[in-house]
Amino acid sequence: MADKYTREMLDLIRSIQNIDYVPPDDIPNIELYMDQITTFMDEHLKSSKRFDEDKILTKTMINNYTKNALLPPSDKKKYSKEHMILLIFIYYFKNFLSINDIKSILNPISDCFFQNKNSLNLDDIYREIFDIQLENIDSQVRDVIRKLKKSNETFEYITEEEERNKLTKFAFICMLSFDIWVKKTIIENIIDNKIDSKKKKKQ
């Protein structure tokens, strides 16, 4: 039973390598209306859904992002490729960061590079980040597999198989959760240190 559980988990972990991304060249280089944006995001990130009925992006979300100064306003209800790139970043960040934290991360980038004609623009930035993530996915999968193997070595003194499976699964979840917590804490500290630096400059 434990071997079957491990094989199933390994298959699940390796499936991360096939998760949907939005390649830079797939993002339309034309202005889109809100309905077109939500449809595009839903089609390209559908494997990220936990449940089939989940929505990747809605009109309400887009309006709230604009209202909260996280997303630049549309131009006569049309959104550019760079709007789309910001929405993709927001989609990933919002799973573990607050709106205020996302603003602290994205607004400086948007202020400098949104519709920038002179040097780097958001399309250039997205392409480089996309390449980095593709290079990194294999190492992430290997790290998760190491955690799975480590968790399966825990609670070896439990002789009842079903009970031990529950505990090793719990150990695996705890290891993944701690990893997320550490990385989230690092991100928050980077944001907070940046804010502290601004305060010091004003004093």
PADRENTOR-319025 format. One record per residue: residue in one letter; chain; x, y, z of N, C-alpha, C in turn. Coordinates in pm, whole numbers, plus 50000, padded with zeros to 5 digits. Layout:
BEGIN
<r "a" "A" <X Y Z> <X Y Z> <X Y Z>>
...
END
This chain:
BEGIN
<r "m" "A" <50084 49879 50000> <50000 50000 50000> <50087 50125 50000>>
<r "a" "A" <50194 50122 50080> <50282 50239 50087> <50349 50263 49953>>
<r "d" "A" <50392 50152 49883> <50457 50167 49753> <50360 50228 49652>>
<r "k" "A" <50234 50184 49654> <50134 50237 49562> <50110 50385 49590>>
<r "y" "A" <50102 50417 49719> <50082 50557 49758> <50198 50642 49707>>
<r "t" "A" <50321 50591 49723> <50439 50664 49679> <50438 50682 49529>>
<r "r" "A" <50406 50579 49454> <50402 50588 49308> <50298 50690 49263>>
<r "e" "A" <50181 50687 49326> <50076 50782 49291> <50120 50925 49320>>
<r "m" "A" <50186 50944 49434> <50233 51077 49469> <50343 51124 49374>>
<r "l" "A" <50431 51033 49335> <50537 51068 49241> <50478 51111 49107>>
<r "d" "A" <50377 51039 49062> <50311 51076 48936> <50246 51213 48948>>
<r "l" "A" <50185 51238 49062> <50119 51367 49086> <50222 51481 49085>>
<r "i" "A" <50335 51458 49153> <50439 51560 49160> <50497 51587 49021>>
<r "r" "A" <50525 51481 48947> <50584 51498 48814> <50488 51566 48717>>
<r "s" "A" <50359 51557 48745> <50261 51623 48658> <50274 51775 48664>>
<r "i" "A" <50343 51826 48768> <50367 51970 48778> <50444 52019 48657>>
<r "q" "A" <50528 51932 48602> <50609 51970 48485> <50521 51999 48363>>
<r "n" "A" <50398 51948 48366> <50306 51968 48253> <50201 52075 48280>>
<r "i" "A" <50218 52148 48388> <50119 52249 48423> <50116 52359 48317>>
<r "d" "A" <50001 52419 48300> <49986 52524 48199> <50061 52650 48238>>
<r "y" "A" <50128 52708 48141> <50190 52839 48155> <50135 52928 48044>>
<r "v" "A" <50172 53052 48049> <50135 53142 47940> <50265 53187 47873>>
<r "p" "A" <50305 53119 47766> <50428 53159 47696> <50417 53302 47645>>
<r "p" "A" <50526 53377 47646> <50521 53516 47602> <50461 53535 47463>>
<r "d" "A" <50494 53444 47372> <50445 53460 47234> <50296 53429 47221>>
<r "d" "A" <50237 53367 47323> <50093 53338 47319> <50008 53457 47360>>
<r "i" "A" <50069 53553 47426> <49992 53670 47472> <49964 53761 47353>>
<r "p" "A" <49839 53789 47323> <49806 53870 47206> <49872 54008 47211>>
<r "n" "A" <49926 54047 47099> <49993 54177 47091> <49897 54284 47039>>
<r "i" "A" <49773 54268 47074> <49669 54364 47037> <49586 54396 47161>>
<r "e" "A" <49515 54505 47156> <49432 54542 47270> <49307 54453 47275>>
<r "l" "A" <49270 54416 47396> <49156 54325 47416> <49055 54387 47510>>
<r "y" "A" <48929 54346 47492> <48825 54384 47587> <48830 54287 47706>>
<r "m" "A" <48763 54326 47811> <48768 54249 47935> <48723 54104 47916>>
<r "d" "A" <48616 54083 47842> <48567 53946 47818> <48674 53861 47748>>
<r "q" "A" <48745 53921 47657> <48850 53848 47585> <48966 53811 47677>>
<r "i" "A" <48995 53899 47770> <49103 53872 47866> <49065 53756 47958>>
<r "t" "A" <48946 53759 48014> <48904 53653 48107> <48899 53517 48035>>
<r "t" "A" <48855 53518 47910> <48850 53394 47831> <48991 53342 47805>>
<r "f" "A" <49079 53430 47768> <49219 53393 47742> <49283 53331 47865>>
<r "m" "A" <49269 53395 47979> <49329 53346 48102> <49270 53212 48143>>
<r "d" "A" <49141 53198 48127> <49073 53073 48164> <49122 52957 48077>>
<r "e" "A" <49145 52983 47951> <49190 52879 47859> <49336 52840 47883>>
<r "h" "A" <49419 52938 47909> <49562 52912 47918> <49607 52863 48057>>
<r "l" "A" <49528 52887 48159> <49567 52846 48293> <49468 52748 48356>>
<r "k" "A" <49396 52677 48271> <49290 52589 48323> <49344 52476 48410>>
<r "s" "A" <49469 52431 48384> <49523 52322 48467> <49554 52371 48609>>
<r "s" "A" <49555 52503 48630> <49580 52557 48763> <49455 52554 48851>>
<r "k" "A" <49342 52529 48789> <49217 52526 48866> <49214 52407 48960>>
<r "r" "A" <49163 52430 49078> <49143 52319 49171> <49013 52245 49136>>
<r "f" "A" <48910 52324 49103> <48781 52268 49064> <48742 52324 48927>>
<r "d" "A" <48668 52246 48850> <48632 52287 48714> <48556 52418 48711>>
<r "e" "A" <48476 52442 48813> <48392 52563 48814> <48469 52689 48857>>
<r "d" "A" <48593 52672 48902> <48673 52787 48944> <48700 52880 48826>>
<r "k" "A" <48711 53008 48857> <48744 53108 48755> <48886 53160 48779>>
<r "i" "A" <48965 53162 48675> <49100 53215 48685> <49097 53365 48707>>
<r "l" "A" <49011 53432 48631> <49002 53577 48636> <48859 53618 48601>>
<r "t" "A" <48808 53718 48670> <48672 53768 48644> <48677 53918 48621>>
<r "k" "A" <48568 53971 48567> <48556 54117 48546> <48568 54191 48680>>
<r "t" "A" <48506 54135 48782> <48510 54198 48915> <48653 54208 48966>>
<r "m" "A" <48731 54101 48947> <48871 54103 48989> <48947 54215 48917>>
<r "i" "A" <48931 54221 48786> <49002 54323 48708> <48965 54463 48754>>
<r "n" "A" <48836 54485 48775> <48790 54617 48822> <48847 54650 48960>>
<r "n" "A" <48854 54549 49047> <48909 54572 49181> <49059 54602 49175>>
<r "y" "A" <49131 54533 49087> <49274 54559 49072> <49298 54703 49026>>
<r "t" "A" <49215 54749 48934> <49227 54886 48885> <49188 54986 48994>>
<r "k" "A" <49080 54956 49064> <49032 55043 49173> <49137 55058 49282>>
<r "n" "A" <49210 54950 49310> <49312 54950 49416> <49450 54991 49364>>
<r "a" "A" <49455 55048 49243> <49579 55099 49184> <49685 54991 49168>>
<r "l" "A" <49639 54867 49147> <49731 54757 49122> <49751 54737 48972>>
<r "l" "A" <49650 54773 48895> <49653 54761 48750> <49624 54897 48688>>
<r "p" "A" <49706 54944 48594> <49677 55072 48529> <49540 55069 48459>>
<r "p" "A" <49472 55180 48451> <49340 55184 48387> <49348 55144 48240>>
<r "s" "A" <49238 55091 48190> <49230 55055 48049> <49220 55180 47964>>
<r "d" "A" <49244 55163 47836> <49229 55273 47741> <49099 55252 47664>>
<r "k" "A" <48997 55326 47704> <48864 55312 47641> <48815 55167 47645>>
<r "k" "A" <48829 55107 47764> <48784 54970 47791> <48865 54863 47718>>
<r "k" "A" <48979 54900 47665> <49068 54804 47600> <49197 54790 47681>>
<r "y" "A" <49245 54666 47686> <49363 54634 47766> <49476 54587 47674>>
<r "s" "A" <49596 54634 47704> <49712 54602 47621> <49776 54470 47663>>
<r "k" "A" <49877 54430 47586> <49955 54312 47621> <50020 54328 47758>>
<r "e" "A" <50062 54450 47790> <50127 54474 47917> <50028 54465 48034>>
<r "h" "A" <49904 54504 48011> <49799 54479 48111> <49788 54329 48140>>
<r "m" "A" <49790 54252 48032> <49776 54107 48045> <49893 54049 48126>>
<r "i" "A" <50012 54097 48100> <50130 54048 48173> <50117 54077 48322>>
<r "l" "A" <50074 54197 48356> <50053 54231 48497> <49948 54140 48560>>
<r "l" "A" <49843 54111 48487> <49737 54023 48538> <49788 53881 48563>>
<r "i" "A" <49880 53836 48479> <49938 53703 48499> <50021 53701 48627>>
<r "f" "A" <50103 53804 48646> <50181 53813 48770> <50089 53820 48892>>
<r "i" "A" <49985 53901 48883> <49889 53914 48994> <49826 53778 49026>>
<r "y" "A" <49790 53705 48922> <49726 53575 48942> <49813 53483 49028>>
<r "y" "A" <49941 53477 48998> <50030 53390 49076> <50054 53445 49216>>
<r "f" "A" <50078 53574 49227> <50109 53633 49358> <49992 53624 49455>>
<r "k" "A" <49870 53640 49405> <49755 53652 49496> <49723 53522 49569>>
<r "n" "A" <49785 53413 49526> <49762 53286 49595> <49829 53280 49733>>
<r "f" "A" <49928 53368 49755> <49996 53362 49885> <50036 53499 49940>>
<r "l" "A" <50006 53606 49866> <50039 53740 49914> <49915 53828 49920>>
<r "s" "A" <49918 53926 50008> <49808 54022 50018> <49813 54120 49901>>
<r "i" "A" <49702 54188 49877> <49697 54288 49770> <49801 54397 49795>>
<r "n" "A" <49815 54441 49921> <49914 54545 49952> <50056 54498 49923>>
<r "d" "A" <50085 54373 49953> <50218 54320 49923> <50241 54312 49772>>
<r "i" "A" <50139 54271 49699> <50151 54263 49553> <50175 54402 49495>>
<r "k" "A" <50105 54502 49550> <50127 54640 49505> <50271 54683 49531>>
<r "s" "A" <50324 54645 49646> <50462 54682 49680> <50562 54619 49582>>
<r "i" "A" <50528 54502 49531> <50616 54433 49437> <50598 54486 49295>>
<r "l" "A" <50473 54496 49251> <50446 54526 49110> <50446 54674 49075>>
<r "n" "A" <50400 54758 49166> <50388 54900 49131> <50520 54965 49089>>
<r "p" "A" <50631 54937 49159> <50758 54995 49112> <50797 54947 48972>>
<r "i" "A" <50765 54821 48942> <50794 54767 48809> <50704 54833 48705>>
<r "s" "A" <50576 54842 48739> <50481 54904 48648> <50513 55051 48624>>
<r "d" "A" <50550 55123 48731> <50582 55265 48720> <50700 55289 48626>>
<r "c" "A" <50797 55199 48630> <50918 55217 48548> <50905 55163 48406>>
<r "f" "A" <50831 55053 48390> <50840 54981 48264> <50709 54966 48186>>
<r "f" "A" <50596 55003 48247> <50468 54992 48175> <50467 55092 48059>>
<r "q" "A" <50448 55040 47938> <50446 55121 47816> <50573 55204 47800>>
<r "n" "A" <50683 55144 47842> <50812 55211 47829> <50866 55191 47688>>
<r "k" "A" <50890 55299 47618> <50936 55291 47480> <51087 55304 47467>>
<r "n" "A" <51153 55344 47574> <51294 55379 47565> <51389 55265 47598>>
<r "s" "A" <51348 55175 47688> <51437 55065 47725> <51355 54938 47744>>
<r "l" "A" <51376 54871 47854> <51297 54751 47883> <51150 54784 47899>>
<r "n" "A" <51065 54693 47854> <50922 54705 47884> <50876 54577 47951>>
<r "l" "A" <50749 54569 47985> <50699 54453 48060> <50709 54324 47979>>
<r "d" "A" <50699 54335 47849> <50713 54216 47764> <50854 54158 47777>>
<r "d" "A" <50954 54242 47774> <51093 54197 47791> <51113 54131 47927>>
<r "i" "A" <51057 54193 48029> <51072 54141 48165> <51002 54005 48178>>
<r "y" "A" <50881 53996 48125> <50806 53870 48134> <50881 53757 48064>>
<r "r" "A" <50940 53785 47949> <51013 53682 47875> <51130 53628 47958>>
<r "e" "A" <51201 53717 48023> <51315 53671 48103> <51270 53592 48225>>
<r "i" "A" <51167 53641 48293> <51114 53568 48410> <51059 53432 48368>>
<r "f" "A" <50993 53427 48255> <50936 53302 48204> <51047 53199 48180>>
<r "d" "A" <51156 53242 48119> <51269 53151 48093> <51329 53099 48223>>
<r "i" "A" <51342 53187 48321> <51397 53146 48451> <51310 53038 48515>>
<r "q" "A" <51178 53059 48510> <51086 52964 48573> <51090 52828 48504>>
<r "l" "A" <51100 52829 48372> <51108 52702 48300> <51235 52626 48337>>
<r "e" "A" <51345 52699 48353> <51471 52635 48393> <51463 52581 48534>>
<r "n" "A" <51381 52642 48617> <51376 52609 48759> <51278 52497 48793>>
<r "i" "A" <51186 52466 48703> <51078 52373 48737> <51130 52233 48769>>
<r "d" "A" <51233 52186 48696> <51286 52052 48722> <51347 52042 48862>>
<r "s" "A" <51420 52146 48903> <51480 52143 49037> <51372 52148 49145>>
<r "q" "A" <51263 52219 49117> <51152 52223 49213> <51088 52085 49228>>
<r "v" "A" <51069 52018 49116> <51011 51883 49120> <51102 51789 49198>>
<r "r" "A" <51234 51797 49173> <51329 51710 49246> <51324 51738 49396>>
<r "d" "A" <51310 51866 49432> <51304 51902 49574> <51179 51844 49640>>
<r "v" "A" <51066 51851 49572> <50941 51797 49628> <50951 51645 49640>>
<r "i" "A" <51013 51579 49542> <51031 51434 49549> <51119 51396 49668>>
<r "r" "A" <51224 51475 49694> <51309 51451 49811> <51228 51461 49940>>
<r "k" "A" <51140 51559 49945> <51055 51575 50064> <50960 51456 50078>>
<r "l" "A" <50907 51407 49967> <50819 51291 49971> <50893 51169 50028>>
<r "k" "A" <51014 51146 49977> <51092 51031 50024> <51127 51044 50172>>
<r "k" "A" <51161 51167 50212> <51193 51190 50353> <51070 51165 50442>>
<r "s" "A" <50954 51211 50398> <50832 51192 50478> <50797 51044 50490>>
<r "n" "A" <50829 50966 50386> <50799 50823 50391> <50892 50746 50484>>
<r "e" "A" <50998 50813 50529> <51089 50751 50626> <51048 50782 50769>>
<r "t" "A" <50946 50867 50786> <50903 50904 50921> <50807 50799 50977>>
<r "f" "A" <50791 50802 51107> <50696 50714 51179> <50715 50567 51144>>
<r "e" "A" <50841 50526 51130> <50869 50386 51095> <50829 50289 51205>>
<r "y" "A" <50816 50341 51327> <50781 50255 51441> <50631 50224 51445>>
<r "i" "A" <50551 50289 51360> <50407 50259 51354> <50386 50135 51270>>
<r "t" "A" <50331 50032 51329> <50316 49903 51258> <50187 49895 51178>>
<r "e" "A" <50085 49968 51222> <49956 49963 51151> <49968 50047 51023>>
<r "e" "A" <49951 49982 50907> <49983 50044 50778> <49897 50167 50748>>
<r "e" "A" <49768 50158 50769> <49679 50270 50738> <49712 50391 50825>>
<r "e" "A" <49739 50365 50951> <49773 50473 51043> <49905 50539 51003>>
<r "r" "A" <50003 50457 50965> <50133 50512 50924> <50120 50593 50796>>
<r "n" "A" <50039 50548 50702> <50018 50622 50578> <49961 50761 50605>>
<r "k" "A" <49867 50767 50700> <49809 50897 50736> <49916 50990 50792>>
<r "l" "A" <50004 50935 50875> <50106 51016 50939> <50215 51060 50841>>
<r "t" "A" <50255 50972 50749> <50357 51010 50651> <50301 51114 50553>>
<r "k" "A" <50174 51101 50521> <50110 51201 50435> <50105 51336 50507>>
<r "f" "A" <50073 51333 50637> <50071 51456 50716> <50211 51518 50723>>
<r "a" "A" <50313 51433 50741> <50451 51481 50746> <50490 51548 50614>>
<r "f" "A" <50448 51490 50503> <50476 51546 50371> <50411 51684 50355>>
<r "i" "A" <50285 51694 50395> <50213 51822 50388> <50282 51926 50476>>
<r "c" "A" <50324 51886 50594> <50392 51980 50685> <50524 52029 50626>>
<r "m" "A" <50599 51939 50563> <50726 51979 50501> <50703 52079 50388>>
<r "l" "A" <50603 52054 50305> <50569 52146 50196> <50522 52280 50251>>
<r "s" "A" <50440 52273 50356> <50385 52395 50416> <50495 52480 50478>>
<r "f" "A" <50590 52416 50544> <50700 52491 50606> <50784 52558 50498>>
<r "d" "A" <50804 52489 50387> <50880 52544 50275> <50811 52669 50220>>
<r "i" "A" <50679 52662 50205> <50601 52777 50158> <50612 52891 50257>>
<r "w" "A" <50599 52859 50386> <50605 52962 50491> <50740 53034 50490>>
<r "v" "A" <50849 52957 50477> <50983 53017 50475> <50997 53112 50357>>
<r "k" "A" <50956 53068 50239> <50970 53152 50120> <50880 53274 50126>>
<r "k" "A" <50759 53255 50179> <50667 53368 50195> <50725 53470 50293>>
<r "t" "A" <50785 53421 50401> <50846 53510 50500> <50961 53589 50439>>
<r "i" "A" <51041 53524 50356> <51152 53593 50289> <51098 53705 50199>>
<r "i" "A" <50993 53675 50122> <50933 53775 50034> <50881 53893 50116>>
<r "e" "A" <50811 53864 50225> <50756 53972 50309> <50867 54057 50370>>
<r "n" "A" <50977 53991 50410> <51090 54067 50467> <51155 54157 50362>>
<r "i" "A" <51164 54108 50240> <51218 54191 50131> <51130 54314 50111>>
<r "i" "A" <50999 54292 50109> <50905 54403 50093> <50916 54501 50209>>
<r "d" "A" <50918 54450 50331> <50922 54535 50451> <51053 54611 50461>>
<r "n" "A" <51162 54549 50424> <51292 54618 50427> <51294 54733 50328>>
<r "k" "A" <51229 54711 50214> <51222 54817 50114> <51140 54935 50167>>
<r "i" "A" <51031 54903 50234> <50947 55007 50294> <51024 55081 50402>>
<r "d" "A" <51097 55007 50487> <51178 55069 50593> <51283 55163 50534>>
<r "s" "A" <51342 55123 50421> <51443 55206 50357> <51384 55338 50311>>
<r "k" "A" <51260 55333 50259> <51193 55456 50216> <51167 55548 50335>>
<r "k" "A" <51128 55488 50448> <51101 55567 50569> <51228 55636 50618>>
<r "k" "A" <51341 55564 50612> <51468 55619 50658> <51510 55737 50571>>
<r "k" "A" <51484 55728 50440> <51522 55836 50348> <51443 55964 50378>>
<r "k" "A" <51317 55946 50420> <51232 56062 50447> <51269 56131 50577>>
<r "q" "A" <51333 56055 50668> <51366 56111 50801> <51486 56205 50794>>
END
